[in-house]
């Protein structure tokens, strides 16, 4: 999975860094590190390795140190003029692969949910400027379902005016998958007829999402072959994208000219998966089921 750059956010974690900057500003010798940013995968599968990159331009100055933090805690430092150059500081839930970490990156081994959170890279130039820049981004650790979603409750044939009622669900995951229903290839967004639910988290923080749909069948719901196709798409960031698709037929006595459902309504917004990290409850339309 290719990591993407995240918007940098600067802050000062160390009082020594802040004091150094203040002194340099007063003496007028401050320069700036250019284009500093972190490249952190938006989502990494649970128990996989994760590489966090720190990108910067020293603008001709020498590097003094690179420091990595999770939250407020430093867990890796690289100081090229010291021996050894790389130092690891223990933090619960983080296992640094020292042999795959250097002045440009740090690699975490077999990340678990406890490794999710905000990470910061602090870049410091050597004398005379001792310029320091800090940038940060977020790492999400996900556990995806083992199988595709499943549409339940359909009959093989329907008549006009009858209600089609069905549910789509996936196995429990962290965060729960976003589920989207499509009718004949178009996203179905009848808000009053689409219900979202989620089960309570299990011991591994996993939840099972459920989407229910109820449609009063009209002639326009059936395609050229007098069939209606219903598809359920399940996604989790860019690491899980699976589909279940079924077809139902119109009873022979109700055959109609071909037509396809169209809609100009706005899409039904999925919940924010980022809010599920660090034990926070995310927004999910609808209620809870046990």
C-alpha positions as CSV (number, residue, x, y, z in Angstrom):
1,X,0.0,0.0,0.0
2,X,1.5,3.3,-1.0
3,X,1.6,5.8,1.8
4,X,0.3,9.3,1.0
5,X,1.5,12.6,2.4
6,X,-0.6,14.0,5.2
7,X,-1.0,17.6,6.0
8,X,1.8,18.7,8.3
9,X,1.0,20.2,11.7
10,X,3.8,21.9,13.5
11,X,4.1,21.9,17.3
12,X,6.8,22.0,20.0
13,X,7.1,18.9,22.2
14,X,10.4,19.7,23.9
15,X,11.1,22.8,26.0
16,X,14.7,22.7,24.8
17,X,13.5,23.0,21.2
18,X,11.3,25.9,22.1
19,X,14.1,27.6,24.0
20,X,16.6,27.1,21.2
21,X,14.2,28.6,18.7
22,X,13.6,31.6,20.9
23,X,17.4,32.3,21.3
24,X,18.0,31.9,17.6
25,X,15.1,34.3,16.7
26,X,16.5,36.9,19.0
27,X,20.0,36.6,17.5
28,X,18.7,36.7,13.9
29,X,20.3,33.5,12.7
30,X,17.2,31.3,12.1
31,X,16.7,29.6,8.8
32,X,13.9,27.2,8.0
33,X,13.7,23.5,7.1
34,X,11.8,23.4,3.8
35,X,9.0,21.1,2.7
36,X,9.0,19.1,5.9
37,X,6.2,16.5,6.0
38,X,5.3,13.0,7.1
39,X,4.2,10.2,4.8
40,X,2.1,7.7,6.9
41,X,-0.2,5.1,5.5
42,X,-3.8,6.1,6.1
43,X,-4.6,2.5,7.1
44,X,-2.4,-0.6,7.8
45,X,-3.7,-4.1,8.2
46,X,-3.5,-5.5,11.8
47,X,-0.3,-7.5,12.4
48,X,1.4,-6.1,9.3
49,X,4.5,-3.9,9.3
50,X,4.1,-0.1,8.9
51,X,6.7,2.3,7.6
52,X,6.4,6.0,8.6
53,X,8.5,8.4,6.5
54,X,9.8,11.9,7.4
55,X,10.5,14.0,4.3
56,X,12.5,17.2,4.6
57,X,15.0,19.5,2.8
58,X,18.0,20.6,5.0
59,X,18.7,23.5,2.6
60,X,22.4,22.9,2.8
61,X,22.6,22.5,6.6
62,X,23.8,19.3,8.4
63,X,21.3,17.1,10.1
64,X,21.6,17.0,13.9
65,X,18.8,14.6,14.8
66,X,15.5,13.0,13.9
67,X,13.1,12.2,16.7
68,X,9.8,10.2,16.4
69,X,7.0,10.6,18.9
70,X,3.7,8.8,19.4
71,X,1.6,11.3,21.2
72,X,3.9,13.0,23.7
73,X,6.3,10.0,24.0
74,X,9.6,9.7,22.0
75,X,10.2,6.2,20.7
76,X,13.0,6.5,18.1
77,X,15.9,8.9,17.6
78,X,18.5,9.0,14.9
79,X,21.6,11.2,15.5
80,X,24.1,10.7,12.6
81,X,27.2,12.0,14.6
82,X,26.7,9.7,17.5
83,X,27.5,6.0,17.9
84,X,25.2,4.2,17.7
85,X,23.2,6.5,15.5
86,X,19.9,4.9,16.1
87,X,18.3,4.7,19.5
88,X,14.9,3.0,20.4
89,X,12.9,4.0,23.5
90,X,10.3,1.5,24.7
91,X,6.6,2.4,24.4
92,X,3.8,-0.1,25.0
93,X,2.4,-1.4,21.7
94,X,5.3,-0.2,19.5
95,X,8.0,-2.5,18.2
96,X,10.6,-0.6,16.2
97,X,12.5,-2.5,13.5
98,X,15.9,-0.9,14.1
99,X,17.4,-2.4,11.0
100,X,14.8,-0.8,8.8
101,X,14.8,2.6,10.5
102,X,17.1,5.6,9.7
103,X,17.2,9.3,9.2
104,X,14.3,9.2,6.7
105,X,12.0,6.5,8.1
106,X,10.9,4.3,11.0
107,X,9.4,0.9,10.6
108,X,7.0,-0.7,13.1
109,X,6.7,-4.4,13.3
110,X,3.4,-6.3,13.3
111,X,1.2,-3.3,14.4
112,X,-1.8,-3.9,16.6
113,X,-4.7,-1.6,17.5
114,X,-2.6,-0.1,20.2
115,X,-0.2,1.3,17.6
116,X,-3.0,3.5,16.0
117,X,-2.8,7.2,16.7
118,X,-0.9,10.4,15.9
119,X,2.8,10.3,15.1
120,X,5.2,13.2,14.9
121,X,8.7,13.6,13.3
122,X,11.0,16.3,14.7
123,X,13.8,17.4,12.4
124,X,16.7,19.4,13.9
125,X,19.6,21.0,12.0
126,X,23.1,21.1,13.4
127,X,25.0,24.3,14.4
128,X,25.0,27.2,13.9
129,X,21.2,27.4,13.4
130,X,19.8,24.4,15.3
131,X,16.6,25.0,13.4
132,X,13.8,22.5,14.4
133,X,10.7,21.6,12.6
134,X,8.0,19.1,13.7
135,X,5.3,17.5,11.5
136,X,2.7,14.9,12.3
137,X,0.1,12.6,10.9
138,X,-2.2,9.7,11.8
139,X,-1.8,6.0,11.5
140,X,-5.0,3.7,11.5
141,X,-4.7,0.0,12.2
142,X,-7.6,-2.0,10.7
143,X,-8.9,-5.6,10.9
144,X,-11.0,-6.5,7.8
145,X,-13.6,-9.2,7.4
146,X,-12.4,-12.5,6.0
147,X,-15.1,-12.7,3.4
148,X,-17.2,-10.5,1.1
149,X,-20.5,-8.9,2.3
150,X,-23.7,-11.0,2.2
151,X,-27.2,-9.9,1.1
152,X,-30.0,-11.7,3.0
153,X,-33.8,-11.9,2.8
154,X,-34.4,-11.8,-0.9
155,X,-37.0,-13.9,-2.8
156,X,-36.4,-15.0,-6.3
157,X,-39.5,-13.4,-7.8
158,X,-41.7,-10.4,-6.9
159,X,-44.8,-8.7,-8.2
160,X,-45.4,-5.0,-8.8
161,X,-46.5,-3.2,-5.6
162,X,-44.8,-5.8,-3.4
163,X,-42.1,-4.7,-1.0
164,X,-38.5,-5.9,-1.4
165,X,-36.9,-6.1,2.0
166,X,-33.3,-7.2,2.5
167,X,-30.3,-6.8,4.7
168,X,-26.6,-6.7,3.9
169,X,-23.9,-7.4,6.4
170,X,-20.3,-8.3,6.8
171,X,-18.3,-10.2,9.4
172,X,-17.2,-8.1,12.4
173,X,-14.2,-5.8,11.6
174,X,-12.4,-2.7,13.1
175,X,-13.6,-0.3,12.1
176,X,-16.9,-1.6,10.8
177,X,-17.2,-1.6,7.0
178,X,-19.1,1.1,5.1
179,X,-22.0,-0.6,3.3
180,X,-23.7,0.9,0.3
181,X,-26.7,-0.5,-1.6
182,X,-27.0,-0.2,-5.4
183,X,-30.2,-0.9,-7.4
184,X,-29.5,-1.6,-11.1
185,X,-26.1,0.0,-10.8
186,X,-27.3,3.2,-9.2
187,X,-26.7,4.0,-5.6
188,X,-29.9,3.7,-3.7
189,X,-30.4,6.7,-1.5
190,X,-34.0,6.6,-0.3
191,X,-33.2,7.7,3.2
192,X,-36.5,6.7,4.7
193,X,-36.0,3.2,3.3
194,X,-32.3,2.5,4.1
195,X,-31.4,1.8,7.8
196,X,-28.0,1.4,9.2
197,X,-27.1,-0.5,12.4
198,X,-24.1,-1.8,14.1
199,X,-23.5,-4.4,16.8
200,X,-21.7,-3.8,20.0
201,X,-17.9,-4.1,19.9
202,X,-16.5,-7.4,20.8
203,X,-13.3,-8.0,22.9
204,X,-11.2,-7.2,19.9
205,X,-13.1,-3.9,19.2
206,X,-14.7,-5.4,16.1
207,X,-18.2,-4.5,15.1
208,X,-20.6,-6.0,12.5
209,X,-22.4,-3.4,10.3
210,X,-25.9,-4.0,8.9
211,X,-27.7,-2.1,6.3
212,X,-31.4,-2.8,5.6
213,X,-33.4,-1.7,2.6
214,X,-37.2,-1.6,1.9
215,X,-38.5,-0.8,-1.6
216,X,-42.0,-0.8,-2.9
217,X,-41.4,-2.3,-6.3
218,X,-42.6,-0.3,-9.4
219,X,-42.2,-0.9,-13.1
220,X,-39.2,1.5,-13.2
221,X,-37.2,-0.7,-10.8
222,X,-36.9,-3.5,-13.5
223,X,-34.3,-3.5,-16.3
224,X,-34.6,-4.5,-19.9
225,X,-34.7,-8.2,-19.0
226,X,-37.4,-7.6,-16.3
227,X,-34.8,-8.2,-13.6
228,X,-33.8,-6.1,-10.7
229,X,-30.1,-6.2,-9.6
230,X,-29.2,-5.4,-6.1
231,X,-25.6,-4.9,-5.1
232,X,-24.0,-4.3,-1.7
233,X,-20.5,-2.7,-1.6
234,X,-18.4,-3.0,1.6
235,X,-15.3,-0.8,2.0
236,X,-12.8,0.0,4.7
237,X,-10.4,2.8,3.7
238,X,-8.4,1.5,0.7
239,X,-7.6,-1.9,2.2
240,X,-11.0,-3.7,1.8
241,X,-13.4,-3.4,-1.1
242,X,-15.8,-6.4,-1.6
243,X,-19.2,-6.8,-3.3
244,X,-22.2,-9.1,-3.2
245,X,-24.6,-8.9,-6.1
246,X,-28.0,-10.7,-6.6
247,X,-30.8,-10.5,-9.1
248,X,-34.6,-10.9,-8.7
249,X,-37.2,-11.4,-11.4
250,X,-40.6,-9.9,-12.0
251,X,-43.4,-12.5,-12.0
252,X,-44.3,-13.4,-15.6
253,X,-47.9,-12.0,-15.3
254,X,-46.3,-8.5,-14.5
255,X,-43.8,-8.2,-17.3
256,X,-43.2,-4.5,-18.2
257,X,-41.3,-2.5,-20.8
258,X,-37.6,-2.0,-19.9
259,X,-36.7,0.8,-17.5
260,X,-33.9,1.5,-15.1
261,X,-34.1,3.3,-11.7
262,X,-32.6,6.8,-11.7
263,X,-32.2,9.2,-8.8
264,X,-30.9,12.7,-8.3
265,X,-30.9,12.5,-4.5
266,X,-27.7,13.1,-2.6
267,X,-25.7,10.1,-1.5
268,X,-26.2,8.6,2.0
269,X,-23.1,9.6,3.9
270,X,-21.1,6.8,5.5
271,X,-19.9,7.1,9.1
272,X,-16.4,8.4,9.8
273,X,-14.1,5.4,10.2
274,X,-11.3,7.6,11.7
275,X,-13.4,8.1,14.9
276,X,-13.3,4.4,15.7
277,X,-9.6,4.5,16.6
278,X,-8.2,4.8,20.1
279,X,-11.5,3.4,21.5
280,X,-13.7,6.3,20.4
281,X,-17.3,5.6,19.3
282,X,-17.9,6.6,15.7
283,X,-20.9,8.2,14.1
284,X,-23.2,5.7,12.4
285,X,-26.7,6.6,11.3
286,X,-29.4,4.5,12.9
287,X,-29.4,2.5,16.2
288,X,-27.6,-0.3,17.8
289,X,-28.3,-4.0,17.6
290,X,-27.0,-6.7,19.9
